[in-house]
Amino acid sequence: MIDLISEKNWPSISSIYEEGITTGNATFEQTVPSWEKWISNKIRACSIYLTSEKEIIGWGALSKISDREVYSGVAEVSVYIKKEFCKKGYGFQILQKIIELSEENNIWTLQAGIFPENVASINLHKKCGFRLIGRREKIGKMNDQWRDTVLMERRSELL
């Protein structure tokens, strides 16, 4: 089942996010933020979780990239799957639903910044119609090491 994320889901969502943080290849975040901080720039109508039976196994969310009106239809996508459920198609289900919801909410471009080492995420995004648009070299420092990100983008064919 896929449903919208709410504060009551935060313990499970944050636990999955923490797993991603621990890998060192999912995000520049070093610690899980509070619910209030995390949700503050999310597009709530496009922030979802997936359950298998009664357990939350993954989530995806869109974040605003800017408050400027001209960018109102551009959002950054995040997808996280609980470790033991990876490589089973759940990320695809979540990302496909986010694409559908984004178009229902007048979002015409989705972008993703992915560490090049995260090959599974790059392949997932390609499978869902994202294209490689570039690489940002040494864009951020993590644990005293410069990291690159691969930029991917998907333009809606409906909007």
Secondary structure, 3 states (H helix, E strand, C coil): CEEECCHHHHHHHHHHHHHHHHHCCCCCCCCCCCHHHHHCCECHHHCEEEEECCEEEEEEEEEECCCCHHHCCEEEEEEEECHHHCCCCHHHHHHHHHHHHHHHCCCCEEEEEECCCCHHHHHHHHHCCCEEEEEEEEEEEECCEEEEEEEEEEECCCC
